Amino acid sequence: MKELIICMTRALVDNPEDVNVKEVNGGQTSIYELRVAREDIGKVIGKEGKNAKAMRTIVNAAISKQHKRAFLEIID
């Protein structure tokens, strides 16, 4: 899952080497903290949050096969 988030994010940003994802596992939930360069935050979030919402949808669809739930947090 972590690799999926990194791959999607690197396609959006100007500084792909600054993409970092930290995973915090719980029982039935996983939290992914996404960090990018300050100037790339807007590209990851997108207009009205559309990019962020799409990424969250993809992550939840991918992890639902494991009967888990995922939260993607974009940290600035």
Distance bins in CASP14 RR format, pairs under 12 A and 6 or more apart:
PFRMAT RR
TARGET T0000
AUTHOR 0000-0000-0000
RMODE 2
METHOD distances of the structure
MODEL  1
1 7 0 0 0 0 0 1 0 0 0 0 0
1 8 0 0 0 0 0 1 0 0 0 0 0
1 21 0 0 0 0 1 0 0 0 0 0 0
1 23 1 0 0 1 0 0 0 0 0 0 0
1 25 0 0 0 0 0 1 0 0 0 0 0
1 30 1 0 0 1 0 0 0 0 0 0 0
1 31 0 0 0 0 0 1 0 0 0 0 0
1 32 1 0 0 1 0 0 0 0 0 0 0
1 34 0 0 0 0 0 1 0 0 0 0 0
1 55 0 0 0 0 0 1 0 0 0 0 0
1 58 0 0 0 0 0 1 0 0 0 0 0
1 59 1 0 0 1 0 0 0 0 0 0 0
1 60 0 0 0 0 0 1 0 0 0 0 0
1 61 0 0 0 0 0 1 0 0 0 0 0
1 62 1 0 0 1 0 0 0 0 0 0 0
1 63 1 0 1 0 0 0 0 0 0 0 0
1 64 0 0 0 0 0 1 0 0 0 0 0
1 65 0 0 0 0 0 1 0 0 0 0 0
1 66 0 0 0 0 1 0 0 0 0 0 0
1 68 0 0 0 0 1 0 0 0 0 0 0
1 69 0 0 0 0 0 1 0 0 0 0 0
1 70 1 0 0 1 0 0 0 0 0 0 0
1 71 0 0 0 0 0 1 0 0 0 0 0
1 72 0 0 0 0 1 0 0 0 0 0 0
2 8 0 0 0 0 0 1 0 0 0 0 0
2 9 0 0 0 0 0 1 0 0 0 0 0
2 19 0 0 0 0 0 1 0 0 0 0 0
2 20 0 0 0 0 0 1 0 0 0 0 0
2 21 1 0 1 0 0 0 0 0 0 0 0
2 22 0 0 0 0 1 0 0 0 0 0 0
2 23 1 0 1 0 0 0 0 0 0 0 0
2 24 0 0 0 0 0 1 0 0 0 0 0
2 25 0 0 0 0 0 1 0 0 0 0 0
2 30 0 0 0 0 1 0 0 0 0 0 0
2 31 0 0 0 0 0 1 0 0 0 0 0
2 32 1 0 0 1 0 0 0 0 0 0 0
2 33 0 0 0 0 0 1 0 0 0 0 0
2 34 0 0 0 0 1 0 0 0 0 0 0
2 59 0 0 0 0 0 1 0 0 0 0 0
2 62 0 0 0 0 0 1 0 0 0 0 0
2 63 0 0 0 0 0 1 0 0 0 0 0
2 70 0 0 0 0 0 1 0 0 0 0 0
2 72 0 0 0 0 0 1 0 0 0 0 0
3 9 0 0 0 0 0 1 0 0 0 0 0
3 10 0 0 0 0 0 1 0 0 0 0 0
3 19 0 0 0 0 0 1 0 0 0 0 0
3 21 0 0 0 0 1 0 0 0 0 0 0
3 23 0 0 0 0 0 1 0 0 0 0 0
3 32 0 0 0 0 0 1 0 0 0 0 0
3 59 0 0 0 0 0 1 0 0 0 0 0
3 62 0 0 0 0 0 1 0 0 0 0 0
4 10 0 0 0 0 0 1 0 0 0 0 0
4 11 0 0 0 0 0 1 0 0 0 0 0
4 21 0 0 0 0 1 0 0 0 0 0 0
4 23 0 0 0 0 0 1 0 0 0 0 0
4 32 0 0 0 0 1 0 0 0 0 0 0
4 34 0 0 0 0 0 1 0 0 0 0 0
4 55 0 0 0 0 1 0 0 0 0 0 0
4 56 0 0 0 0 0 1 0 0 0 0 0
4 58 1 0 0 1 0 0 0 0 0 0 0
4 59 1 0 0 1 0 0 0 0 0 0 0
4 60 0 0 0 0 0 1 0 0 0 0 0
4 61 0 0 0 0 0 1 0 0 0 0 0
4 62 1 0 0 1 0 0 0 0 0 0 0
4 63 0 0 0 0 1 0 0 0 0 0 0
4 70 0 0 0 0 0 1 0 0 0 0 0
4 72 0 0 0 0 0 1 0 0 0 0 0
5 11 0 0 0 0 0 1 0 0 0 0 0
5 12 0 0 0 0 0 1 0 0 0 0 0
5 19 0 0 0 0 1 0 0 0 0 0 0
5 20 0 0 0 0 0 1 0 0 0 0 0
5 21 1 0 1 0 0 0 0 0 0 0 0
5 22 0 0 0 0 0 1 0 0 0 0 0
5 23 0 0 0 0 1 0 0 0 0 0 0
5 30 0 0 0 0 0 1 0 0 0 0 0
5 31 0 0 0 0 0 1 0 0 0 0 0
5 32 1 0 1 0 0 0 0 0 0 0 0
5 33 0 0 0 0 1 0 0 0 0 0 0
5 34 1 0 0 1 0 0 0 0 0 0 0
5 35 0 0 0 0 0 1 0 0 0 0 0
5 36 0 0 0 0 0 1 0 0 0 0 0
5 44 0 0 0 0 0 1 0 0 0 0 0
5 52 0 0 0 0 0 1 0 0 0 0 0
5 55 1 0 0 1 0 0 0 0 0 0 0
5 56 0 0 0 0 1 0 0 0 0 0 0
5 58 0 0 0 0 1 0 0 0 0 0 0
5 59 1 0 0 1 0 0 0 0 0 0 0
5 60 0 0 0 0 0 1 0 0 0 0 0
5 62 0 0 0 0 1 0 0 0 0 0 0
5 63 0 0 0 0 0 1 0 0 0 0 0
5 70 0 0 0 0 1 0 0 0 0 0 0
5 71 0 0 0 0 0 1 0 0 0 0 0
5 72 1 0 0 1 0 0 0 0 0 0 0
5 73 0 0 0 0 0 1 0 0 0 0 0
5 74 0 0 0 0 0 1 0 0 0 0 0
6 12 0 0 0 0 0 1 0 0 0 0 0
6 13 0 0 0 0 0 1 0 0 0 0 0
6 16 0 0 0 0 1 0 0 0 0 0 0
6 17 0 0 0 0 0 1 0 0 0 0 0
6 18 0 0 0 0 0 1 0 0 0 0 0
6 19 1 0 1 0 0 0 0 0 0 0 0
6 20 0 0 0 0 1 0 0 0 0 0 0
6 21 1 0 1 0 0 0 0 0 0 0 0
6 22 0 0 0 0 0 1 0 0 0 0 0
6 23 0 0 0 0 0 1 0 0 0 0 0
6 32 0 0 0 0 1 0 0 0 0 0 0
6 34 0 0 0 0 1 0 0 0 0 0 0
6 35 0 0 0 0 0 1 0 0 0 0 0
6 36 0 0 0 0 0 1 0 0 0 0 0
6 44 0 0 0 0 0 1 0 0 0 0 0
6 55 0 0 0 0 0 1 0 0 0 0 0
6 59 0 0 0 0 0 1 0 0 0 0 0
6 72 0 0 0 0 0 1 0 0 0 0 0
7 13 0 0 0 0 0 1 0 0 0 0 0
7 16 0 0 0 0 1 0 0 0 0 0 0
7 19 0 0 0 0 1 0 0 0 0 0 0
7 21 0 0 0 0 0 1 0 0 0 0 0
7 55 0 0 0 0 0 1 0 0 0 0 0
7 58 0 0 0 0 0 1 0 0 0 0 0
7 59 0 0 0 0 0 1 0 0 0 0 0
7 62 0 0 0 0 0 1 0 0 0 0 0
8 16 0 0 0 0 0 1 0 0 0 0 0
8 19 0 0 0 0 1 0 0 0 0 0 0
8 21 0 0 0 0 0 1 0 0 0 0 0
8 32 0 0 0 0 0 1 0 0 0 0 0
8 34 0 0 0 0 1 0 0 0 0 0 0
8 36 0 0 0 0 0 1 0 0 0 0 0
8 43 0 0 0 0 0 1 0 0 0 0 0
8 44 0 0 0 0 1 0 0 0 0 0 0
8 51 0 0 0 0 1 0 0 0 0 0 0
8 52 0 0 0 0 0 1 0 0 0 0 0
8 54 0 0 0 0 1 0 0 0 0 0 0
8 55 1 0 1 0 0 0 0 0 0 0 0
8 56 0 0 0 0 0 1 0 0 0 0 0
8 57 0 0 0 0 0 1 0 0 0 0 0
8 58 1 0 0 1 0 0 0 0 0 0 0
8 59 0 0 0 0 1 0 0 0 0 0 0
8 62 0 0 0 0 0 1 0 0 0 0 0
8 72 0 0 0 0 1 0 0 0 0 0 0
9 15 0 0 0 0 0 1 0 0 0 0 0
9 16 1 0 0 1 0 0 0 0 0 0 0
9 17 0 0 0 0 0 1 0 0 0 0 0
9 18 0 0 0 0 1 0 0 0 0 0 0
9 19 1 0 1 0 0 0 0 0 0 0 0
9 20 0 0 0 0 1 0 0 0 0 0 0
9 21 1 0 0 1 0 0 0 0 0 0 0
9 32 0 0 0 0 0 1 0 0 0 0 0
9 34 1 0 0 1 0 0 0 0 0 0 0
9 35 0 0 0 0 1 0 0 0 0 0 0
9 36 1 0 0 1 0 0 0 0 0 0 0
9 37 0 0 0 0 0 1 0 0 0 0 0
9 40 0 0 0 0 1 0 0 0 0 0 0
9 41 0 0 0 0 0 1 0 0 0 0 0
9 42 0 0 0 0 0 1 0 0 0 0 0
9 43 0 0 0 0 1 0 0 0 0 0 0
9 44 1 0 0 1 0 0 0 0 0 0 0
9 45 0 0 0 0 0 1 0 0 0 0 0
9 51 0 0 0 0 1 0 0 0 0 0 0
9 52 0 0 0 0 0 1 0 0 0 0 0
9 54 0 0 0 0 0 1 0 0 0 0 0
9 55 1 0 0 1 0 0 0 0 0 0 0
9 58 0 0 0 0 0 1 0 0 0 0 0
9 59 0 0 0 0 0 1 0 0 0 0 0
9 72 0 0 0 0 1 0 0 0 0 0 0
9 74 0 0 0 0 1 0 0 0 0 0 0
10 16 1 1 0 0 0 0 0 0 0 0 0
10 17 0 0 0 0 1 0 0 0 0 0 0
10 18 0 0 0 0 1 0 0 0 0 0 0
10 19 1 0 1 0 0 0 0 0 0 0 0
10 20 0 0 0 0 0 1 0 0 0 0 0
10 21 0 0 0 0 0 1 0 0 0 0 0
10 34 0 0 0 0 0 1 0 0 0 0 0
10 36 0 0 0 0 1 0 0 0 0 0 0
10 37 0 0 0 0 0 1 0 0 0 0 0
10 40 0 0 0 0 0 1 0 0 0 0 0
10 43 0 0 0 0 0 1 0 0 0 0 0
10 44 0 0 0 0 0 1 0 0 0 0 0
11 19 0 0 0 0 0 1 0 0 0 0 0
11 40 0 0 0 0 0 1 0 0 0 0 0
11 43 0 0 0 0 0 1 0 0 0 0 0
11 44 0 0 0 0 0 1 0 0 0 0 0
11 51 0 0 0 0 0 1 0 0 0 0 0
11 54 0 0 0 0 0 1 0 0 0 0 0
11 55 0 0 0 0 0 1 0 0 0 0 0
12 19 0 0 0 0 1 0 0 0 0 0 0
12 34 0 0 0 0 0 1 0 0 0 0 0
12 36 0 0 0 0 1 0 0 0 0 0 0
12 37 0 0 0 0 0 1 0 0 0 0 0
12 40 1 0 0 1 0 0 0 0 0 0 0
12 41 0 0 0 0 0 1 0 0 0 0 0
12 42 0 0 0 0 1 0 0 0 0 0 0
12 43 1 0 1 0 0 0 0 0 0 0 0
12 44 1 0 1 0 0 0 0 0 0 0 0
12 45 0 0 0 0 1 0 0 0 0 0 0
12 46 0 0 0 0 1 0 0 0 0 0 0
12 50 0 0 0 0 0 1 0 0 0 0 0
12 51 1 0 0 1 0 0 0 0 0 0 0
12 52 0 0 0 0 0 1 0 0 0 0 0
12 54 0 0 0 0 0 1 0 0 0 0 0
12 55 0 0 0 0 1 0 0 0 0 0 0
12 74 0 0 0 0 0 1 0 0 0 0 0
13 19 1 0 0 1 0 0 0 0 0 0 0
13 20 0 0 0 0 0 1 0 0 0 0 0
13 34 0 0 0 0 0 1 0 0 0 0 0
13 35 0 0 0 0 0 1 0 0 0 0 0
13 36 1 0 1 0 0 0 0 0 0 0 0
13 37 1 0 0 1 0 0 0 0 0 0 0
13 38 0 0 0 0 0 1 0 0 0 0 0
13 39 0 0 0 0 1 0 0 0 0 0 0
13 40 1 1 0 0 0 0 0 0 0 0 0
13 41 0 0 0 0 1 0 0 0 0 0 0
13 42 0 0 0 0 1 0 0 0 0 0 0
13 43 1 0 1 0 0 0 0 0 0 0 0
13 44 1 0 0 1 0 0 0 0 0 0 0
13 45 0 0 0 0 0 1 0 0 0 0 0
13 46 0 0 0 0 0 1 0 0 0 0 0
13 51 0 0 0 0 0 1 0 0 0 0 0
13 74 0 0 0 0 0 1 0 0 0 0 0
14 36 0 0 0 0 1 0 0 0 0 0 0
14 37 1 0 0 1 0 0 0 0 0 0 0
14 38 0 0 0 0 0 1 0 0 0 0 0
14 39 1 0 0 1 0 0 0 0 0 0 0
14 40 1 0 1 0 0 0 0 0 0 0 0
14 41 0 0 0 0 0 1 0 0 0 0 0
14 42 0 0 0 0 0 1 0 0 0 0 0
14 43 1 0 0 1 0 0 0 0 0 0 0
14 44 0 0 0 0 0 1 0 0 0 0 0
15 35 0 0 0 0 0 1 0 0 0 0 0
15 36 1 0 0 1 0 0 0 0 0 0 0
15 37 1 0 1 0 0 0 0 0 0 0 0
15 38 0 0 0 0 1 0 0 0 0 0 0
15 39 1 0 0 1 0 0 0 0 0 0 0
15 40 1 0 1 0 0 0 0 0 0 0 0
15 41 0 0 0 0 0 1 0 0 0 0 0
15 43 0 0 0 0 1 0 0 0 0 0 0
15 44 0 0 0 0 0 1 0 0 0 0 0
16 36 0 0 0 0 1 0 0 0 0 0 0
16 37 0 0 0 0 1 0 0 0 0 0 0
16 40 0 0 0 0 1 0 0 0 0 0 0
16 43 0 0 0 0 0 1 0 0 0 0 0
16 44 0 0 0 0 0 1 0 0 0 0 0
17 36 0 0 0 0 0 1 0 0 0 0 0
17 37 0 0 0 0 1 0 0 0 0 0 0
17 40 0 0 0 0 0 1 0 0 0 0 0
18 34 0 0 0 0 0 1 0 0 0 0 0
18 35 1 0 0 1 0 0 0 0 0 0 0
18 36 1 0 1 0 0 0 0 0 0 0 0
18 37 1 0 1 0 0 0 0 0 0 0 0
18 38 0 0 0 0 1 0 0 0 0 0 0
18 39 0 0 0 0 1 0 0 0 0 0 0
18 40 1 0 0 1 0 0 0 0 0 0 0
18 41 0 0 0 0 0 1 0 0 0 0 0
18 43 0 0 0 0 0 1 0 0 0 0 0
18 44 0 0 0 0 0 1 0 0 0 0 0
19 32 0 0 0 0 0 1 0 0 0 0 0
19 33 0 0 0 0 0 1 0 0 0 0 0
19 34 1 0 0 1 0 0 0 0 0 0 0
19 35 1 0 0 1 0 0 0 0 0 0 0
19 36 1 0 1 0 0 0 0 0 0 0 0
19 37 0 0 0 0 1 0 0 0 0 0 0
19 40 0 0 0 0 1 0 0 0 0 0 0
19 41 0 0 0 0 0 1 0 0 0 0 0
19 43 0 0 0 0 0 1 0 0 0 0 0
19 44 0 0 0 0 1 0 0 0 0 0 0
19 74 0 0 0 0 0 1 0 0 0 0 0
19 75 0 0 0 0 0 1 0 0 0 0 0
20 32 0 0 0 0 0 1 0 0 0 0 0
20 33 0 0 0 0 1 0 0 0 0 0 0
20 34 1 0 0 1 0 0 0 0 0 0 0
20 35 1 0 1 0 0 0 0 0 0 0 0
20 36 1 0 0 1 0 0 0 0 0 0 0
20 37 0 0 0 0 1 0 0 0 0 0 0
20 40 0 0 0 0 0 1 0 0 0 0 0
20 74 0 0 0 0 0 1 0 0 0 0 0
20 75 0 0 0 0 1 0 0 0 0 0 0
21 30 0 0 0 0 0 1 0 0 0 0 0
21 31 0 0 0 0 0 1 0 0 0 0 0
21 32 1 0 1 0 0 0 0 0 0 0 0
21 33 1 0 0 1 0 0 0 0 0 0 0
21 34 1 0 1 0 0 0 0 0 0 0 0
21 35 1 0 0 1 0 0 0 0 0 0 0
21 36 0 0 0 0 1 0 0 0 0 0 0
21 44 0 0 0 0 0 1 0 0 0 0 0
21 55 0 0 0 0 0 1 0 0 0 0 0
21 59 0 0 0 0 0 1 0 0 0 0 0
21 70 0 0 0 0 0 1 0 0 0 0 0
21 72 0 0 0 0 1 0 0 0 0 0 0
21 73 0 0 0 0 0 1 0 0 0 0 0
21 74 0 0 0 0 0 1 0 0 0 0 0
21 75 0 0 0 0 0 1 0 0 0 0 0
22 30 0 0 0 0 0 1 0 0 0 0 0
22 31 0 0 0 0 1 0 0 0 0 0 0
22 32 1 0 0 1 0 0 0 0 0 0 0
22 33 1 0 1 0 0 0 0 0 0 0 0
22 34 0 0 0 0 1 0 0 0 0 0 0
22 35 1 0 0 1 0 0 0 0 0 0 0
22 72 0 0 0 0 0 1 0 0 0 0 0
22 73 0 0 0 0 1 0 0 0 0 0 0
22 75 0 0 0 0 1 0 0 0 0 0 0
23 29 0 0 0 0 0 1 0 0 0 0 0
23 30 1 0 0 1 0 0 0 0 0 0 0
23 31 1 0 0 1 0 0 0 0 0 0 0
23 32 1 0 1 0 0 0 0 0 0 0 0
23 33 1 0 0 1 0 0 0 0 0 0 0
23 34 0 0 0 0 0 1 0 0 0 0 0
23 59 0 0 0 0 0 1 0 0 0 0 0
23 63 0 0 0 0 0 1 0 0 0 0 0
23 68 0 0 0 0 0 1 0 0 0 0 0
23 70 0 0 0 0 1 0 0 0 0 0 0
23 71 0 0 0 0 0 1 0 0 0 0 0
23 72 0 0 0 0 0 1 0 0 0 0 0
23 73 0 0 0 0 0 1 0 0 0 0 0
24 30 1 0 0 1 0 0 0 0 0 0 0
24 31 1 0 1 0 0 0 0 0 0 0 0
24 32 1 0 0 1 0 0 0 0 0 0 0
24 33 1 0 0 1 0 0 0 0 0 0 0
24 70 0 0 0 0 0 1 0 0 0 0 0
24 71 0 0 0 0 1 0 0 0 0 0 0
24 72 0 0 0 0 0 1 0 0 0 0 0
24 73 0 0 0 0 1 0 0 0 0 0 0
24 75 0 0 0 0 0 1 0 0 0 0 0
25 31 0 0 0 0 1 0 0 0 0 0 0
25 32 0 0 0 0 0 1 0 0 0 0 0
25 63 0 0 0 0 0 1 0 0 0 0 0
25 66 0 0 0 0 0 1 0 0 0 0 0
25 68 0 0 0 0 1 0 0 0 0 0 0
25 69 0 0 0 0 0 1 0 0 0 0 0
25 70 0 0 0 0 0 1 0 0 0 0 0
25 71 0 0 0 0 0 1 0 0 0 0 0
26 32 0 0 0 0 0 1 0 0 0 0 0
26 68 0 0 0 0 1 0 0 0 0 0 0
26 69 0 0 0 0 1 0 0 0 0 0 0
26 70 0 0 0 0 0 1 0 0 0 0 0
26 71 0 0 0 0 0 1 0 0 0 0 0
27 66 0 0 0 0 0 1 0 0 0 0 0
27 67 0 0 0 0 0 1 0 0 0 0 0
27 68 1 0 0 1 0 0 0 0 0 0 0
27 69 0 0 0 0 1 0 0 0 0 0 0
27 70 0 0 0 0 0 1 0 0 0 0 0
28 63 0 0 0 0 0 1 0 0 0 0 0
28 64 0 0 0 0 0 1 0 0 0 0 0
28 66 0 0 0 0 1 0 0 0 0 0 0
28 67 1 0 0 1 0 0 0 0 0 0 0
28 68 1 0 1 0 0 0 0 0 0 0 0
28 69 1 0 0 1 0 0 0 0 0 0 0
28 70 0 0 0 0 0 1 0 0 0 0 0
28 71 0 0 0 0 0 1 0 0 0 0 0
29 59 0 0 0 0 0 1 0 0 0 0 0
29 60 0 0 0 0 0 1 0 0 0 0 0
29 63 0 0 0 0 1 0 0 0 0 0 0
29 66 0 0 0 0 0 1 0 0 0 0 0
29 67 0 0 0 0 0 1 0 0 0 0 0
29 68 1 0 0 1 0 0 0 0 0 0 0
29 69 1 0 1 0 0 0 0 0 0 0 0
29 70 1 0 0 1 0 0 0 0 0 0 0
29 71 1 0 0 1 0 0 0 0 0 0 0
29 72 0 0 0 0 0 1 0 0 0 0 0
30 59 0 0 0 0 1 0 0 0 0 0 0
30 60 0 0 0 0 0 1 0 0 0 0 0
30 62 0 0 0 0 0 1 0 0 0 0 0
30 63 1 0 0 1 0 0 0 0 0 0 0
30 64 0 0 0 0 0 1 0 0 0 0 0
30 66 0 0 0 0 1 0 0 0 0 0 0
30 67 0 0 0 0 0 1 0 0 0 0 0
30 68 1 0 0 1 0 0 0 0 0 0 0
30 69 1 0 0 1 0 0 0 0 0 0 0
30 70 1 0 1 0 0 0 0 0 0 0 0
30 71 1 0 0 1 0 0 0 0 0 0 0
30 72 0 0 0 0 1 0 0 0 0 0 0
30 73 0 0 0 0 0 1 0 0 0 0 0
31 56 0 0 0 0 0 1 0 0 0 0 0
31 59 0 0 0 0 0 1 0 0 0 0 0
31 63 0 0 0 0 0 1 0 0 0 0 0
31 68 0 0 0 0 0 1 0 0 0 0 0
31 69 0 0 0 0 1 0 0 0 0 0 0
31 70 1 0 0 1 0 0 0 0 0 0 0
31 71 1 0 1 0 0 0 0 0 0 0 0
31 72 0 0 0 0 1 0 0 0 0 0 0
31 73 1 0 0 1 0 0 0 0 0 0 0
31 74 0 0 0 0 0 1 0 0 0 0 0
31 75 0 0 0 0 0 1 0 0 0 0 0
32 55 0 0 0 0 1 0 0 0 0 0 0
32 56 0 0 0 0 1 0 0 0 0 0 0
32 58 0 0 0 0 0 1 0 0 0 0 0
32 59 1 0 0 1 0 0 0 0 0 0 0
32 60 0 0 0 0 0 1 0 0 0 0 0
32 62 0 0 0 0 0 1 0 0 0 0 0
32 63 0 0 0 0 1 0 0 0 0 0 0
32 68 0 0 0 0 0 1 0 0 0 0 0
32 69 0 0 0 0 0 1 0 0 0 0 0
32 70 1 0 0 1 0 0 0 0 0 0 0
32 71 1 0 0 1 0 0 0 0 0 0 0
32 72 1 0 1 0 0 0 0 0 0 0 0
32 73 1 0 0 1 0 0 0 0 0 0 0
32 74 0 0 0 0 1 0 0 0 0 0 0
32 75 0 0 0 0 0 1 0 0 0 0 0
33 70 0 0 0 0 0 1 0 0 0 0 0
33 71 0 0 0 0 1 0 0 0 0 0 0
33 72 0 0 0 0 1 0 0 0 0 0 0
33 73 1 0 1 0 0 0 0 0 0 0 0
33 74 0 0 0 0 1 0 0 0 0 0 0
33 75 1 0 1 0 0 0 0 0 0 0 0
33 76 0 0 0 0 0 1 0 0 0 0 0
34 40 0 0 0 0 0 1 0 0 0 0 0
34 41 0 0 0 0 0 1 0 0 0 0 0
34 44 1 0 0 1 0 0 0 0 0 0 0
34 45 0 0 0 0 0 1 0 0 0 0 0
34 51 0 0 0 0 0 1 0 0 0 0 0
34 52 0 0 0 0 1 0 0 0 0 0 0
34 55 0 0 0 0 1 0 0 0 0 0 0
34 56 0 0 0 0 0 1 0 0 0 0 0
34 59 0 0 0 0 0 1 0 0 0 0 0
34 70 0 0 0 0 0 1 0 0 0 0 0
34 71 0 0 0 0 0 1 0 0 0 0 0
34 72 1 0 0 1 0 0 0 0 0 0 0
34 73 1 0 0 1 0 0 0 0 0 0 0
34 74 1 0 1 0 0 0 0 0 0 0 0
34 75 1 0 0 1 0 0 0 0 0 0 0
34 76 0 0 0 0 1 0 0 0 0 0 0
35 41 0 0 0 0 1 0 0 0 0 0 0
35 44 0 0 0 0 1 0 0 0 0 0 0
35 72 0 0 0 0 0 1 0 0 0 0 0
35 73 0 0 0 0 1 0 0 0 0 0 0
35 74 0 0 0 0 1 0 0 0 0 0 0
35 75 1 0 1 0 0 0 0 0 0 0 0
35 76 0 0 0 0 1 0 0 0 0 0 0
36 42 0 0 0 0 1 0 0 0 0 0 0
36 43 0 0 0 0 1 0 0 0 0 0 0
36 44 1 0 1 0 0 0 0 0 0 0 0
36 45 0 0 0 0 1 0 0 0 0 0 0
36 51 0 0 0 0 0 1 0 0 0 0 0
36 52 0 0 0 0 0 1 0 0 0 0 0
36 55 0 0 0 0 0 1 0 0 0 0 0
36 74 1 0 0 1 0 0 0 0 0 0 0
36 75 0 0 0 0 1 0 0 0 0 0 0
36 76 0 0 0 0 1 0 0 0 0 0 0
37 43 0 0 0 0 1 0 0 0 0 0 0
37 44 0 0 0 0 1 0 0 0 0 0 0
37 75 0 0 0 0 0 1 0 0 0 0 0
37 76 0 0 0 0 0 1 0 0 0 0 0
38 44 0 0 0 0 0 1 0 0 0 0 0
38 74 0 0 0 0 0 1 0 0 0 0 0
38 75 0 0 0 0 0 1 0 0 0 0 0
38 76 1 0 0 1 0 0 0 0 0 0 0
39 76 0 0 0 0 0 1 0 0 0 0 0
40 46 0 0 0 0 0 1 0 0 0 0 0
40 51 0 0 0 0 0 1 0 0 0 0 0
40 74 0 0 0 0 0 1 0 0 0 0 0
40 76 0 0 0 0 0 1 0 0 0 0 0
41 49 0 0 0 0 0 1 0 0 0 0 0
41 51 0 0 0 0 0 1 0 0 0 0 0
41 52 0 0 0 0 0 1 0 0 0 0 0
41 74 1 0 0 1 0 0 0 0 0 0 0
41 75 0 0 0 0 1 0 0 0 0 0 0
41 76 1 0 1 0 0 0 0 0 0 0 0
42 48 0 0 0 0 0 1 0 0 0 0 0
42 49 0 0 0 0 1 0 0 0 0 0 0
42 50 0 0 0 0 0 1 0 0 0 0 0
42 51 0 0 0 0 1 0 0 0 0 0 0
42 52 0 0 0 0 1 0 0 0 0 0 0
42 74 0 0 0 0 1 0 0 0 0 0 0
42 76 0 0 0 0 1 0 0 0 0 0 0
43 49 0 0 0 0 0 1 0 0 0 0 0
43 50 0 0 0 0 0 1 0 0 0 0 0
43 51 1 0 0 1 0 0 0 0 0 0 0
43 52 0 0 0 0 0 1 0 0 0 0 0
43 55 0 0 0 0 0 1 0 0 0 0 0
43 74 0 0 0 0 0 1 0 0 0 0 0
44 50 0 0 0 0 0 1 0 0 0 0 0
44 51 1 0 0 1 0 0 0 0 0 0 0
44 52 1 0 0 1 0 0 0 0 0 0 0
44 53 0 0 0 0 0 1 0 0 0 0 0
44 54 0 0 0 0 0 1 0 0 0 0 0
44 55 1 0 0 1 0 0 0 0 0 0 0
44 56 0 0 0 0 0 1 0 0 0 0 0
44 72 0 0 0 0 0 1 0 0 0 0 0
44 73 0 0 0 0 0 1 0 0 0 0 0
44 74 1 0 1 0 0 0 0 0 0 0 0
44 75 0 0 0 0 0 1 0 0 0 0 0
44 76 0 0 0 0 1 0 0 0 0 0 0
45 51 1 0 0 1 0 0 0 0 0 0 0
45 52 1 0 1 0 0 0 0 0 0 0 0
45 53 0 0 0 0 1 0 0 0 0 0 0
45 54 0 0 0 0 0 1 0 0 0 0 0
45 55 0 0 0 0 1 0 0 0 0 0 0
45 56 0 0 0 0 0 1 0 0 0 0 0
45 72 0 0 0 0 0 1 0 0 0 0 0
45 73 0 0 0 0 0 1 0 0 0 0 0
45 74 1 0 0 1 0 0 0 0 0 0 0
45 75 0 0 0 0 0 1 0 0 0 0 0
45 76 0 0 0 0 1 0 0 0 0 0 0
46 52 1 0 0 1 0 0 0 0 0 0 0
46 53 0 0 0 0 1 0 0 0 0 0 0
46 54 0 0 0 0 1 0 0 0 0 0 0
46 55 0 0 0 0 0 1 0 0 0 0 0
46 74 0 0 0 0 0 1 0 0 0 0 0
47 53 0 0 0 0 0 1 0 0 0 0 0
47 54 0 0 0 0 0 1 0 0 0 0 0
48 54 0 0 0 0 0 1 0 0 0 0 0
49 55 0 0 0 0 1 0 0 0 0 0 0
49 56 0 0 0 0 1 0 0 0 0 0 0
49 57 0 0 0 0 0 1 0 0 0 0 0
49 74 0 0 0 0 1 0 0 0 0 0 0
50 56 0 0 0 0 0 1 0 0 0 0 0
50 57 0 0 0 0 0 1 0 0 0 0 0
51 57 0 0 0 0 0 1 0 0 0 0 0
51 58 0 0 0 0 0 1 0 0 0 0 0
51 72 0 0 0 0 0 1 0 0 0 0 0
51 74 0 0 0 0 1 0 0 0 0 0 0
52 58 0 0 0 0 0 1 0 0 0 0 0
52 59 0 0 0 0 0 1 0 0 0 0 0
52 71 0 0 0 0 0 1 0 0 0 0 0
52 72 1 0 0 1 0 0 0 0 0 0 0
52 73 0 0 0 0 1 0 0 0 0 0 0
52 74 1 0 0 1 0 0 0 0 0 0 0
53 59 0 0 0 0 0 1 0 0 0 0 0
53 60 0 0 0 0 0 1 0 0 0 0 0
53 72 0 0 0 0 1 0 0 0 0 0 0
53 74 0 0 0 0 0 1 0 0 0 0 0
54 60 0 0 0 0 0 1 0 0 0 0 0
54 61 0 0 0 0 0 1 0 0 0 0 0
54 72 0 0 0 0 0 1 0 0 0 0 0
55 61 0 0 0 0 0 1 0 0 0 0 0
55 62 0 0 0 0 0 1 0 0 0 0 0
55 70 0 0 0 0 0 1 0 0 0 0 0
55 71 0 0 0 0 0 1 0 0 0 0 0
55 72 1 0 0 1 0 0 0 0 0 0 0
55 73 0 0 0 0 0 1 0 0 0 0 0
55 74 0 0 0 0 1 0 0 0 0 0 0
56 62 0 0 0 0 0 1 0 0 0 0 0
56 63 0 0 0 0 0 1 0 0 0 0 0
56 69 0 0 0 0 0 1 0 0 0 0 0
56 70 0 0 0 0 1 0 0 0 0 0 0
56 71 1 0 0 1 0 0 0 0 0 0 0
56 72 1 0 1 0 0 0 0 0 0 0 0
56 73 0 0 0 0 1 0 0 0 0 0 0
56 74 0 0 0 0 1 0 0 0 0 0 0
57 63 0 0 0 0 0 1 0 0 0 0 0
57 64 0 0 0 0 0 1 0 0 0 0 0
57 70 0 0 0 0 0 1 0 0 0 0 0
57 72 0 0 0 0 1 0 0 0 0 0 0
58 64 0 0 0 0 0 1 0 0 0 0 0
58 70 0 0 0 0 1 0 0 0 0 0 0
58 72 0 0 0 0 1 0 0 0 0 0 0
59 65 0 0 0 0 0 1 0 0 0 0 0
59 66 0 0 0 0 0 1 0 0 0 0 0
59 68 0 0 0 0 0 1 0 0 0 0 0
59 69 0 0 0 0 1 0 0 0 0 0 0
59 70 1 0 1 0 0 0 0 0 0 0 0
59 71 0 0 0 0 1 0 0 0 0 0 0
59 72 1 0 1 0 0 0 0 0 0 0 0
59 73 0 0 0 0 0 1 0 0 0 0 0
59 74 0 0 0 0 0 1 0 0 0 0 0
60 66 0 0 0 0 0 1 0 0 0 0 0
60 68 0 0 0 0 1 0 0 0 0 0 0
60 69 1 0 0 1 0 0 0 0 0 0 0
60 70 1 0 1 0 0 0 0 0 0 0 0
60 71 0 0 0 0 1 0 0 0 0 0 0
60 72 0 0 0 0 1 0 0 0 0 0 0
61 68 0 0 0 0 0 1 0 0 0 0 0
61 69 0 0 0 0 0 1 0 0 0 0 0
61 70 0 0 0 0 1 0 0 0 0 0 0
62 68 0 0 0 0 0 1 0 0 0 0 0
62 69 0 0 0 0 0 1 0 0 0 0 0
62 70 0 0 0 0 1 0 0 0 0 0 0
62 72 0 0 0 0 0 1 0 0 0 0 0
63 69 1 0 0 1 0 0 0 0 0 0 0
63 70 1 0 1 0 0 0 0 0 0 0 0
63 71 0 0 0 0 0 1 0 0 0 0 0
63 72 0 0 0 0 0 1 0 0 0 0 0
64 70 0 0 0 0 1 0 0 0 0 0 0
END
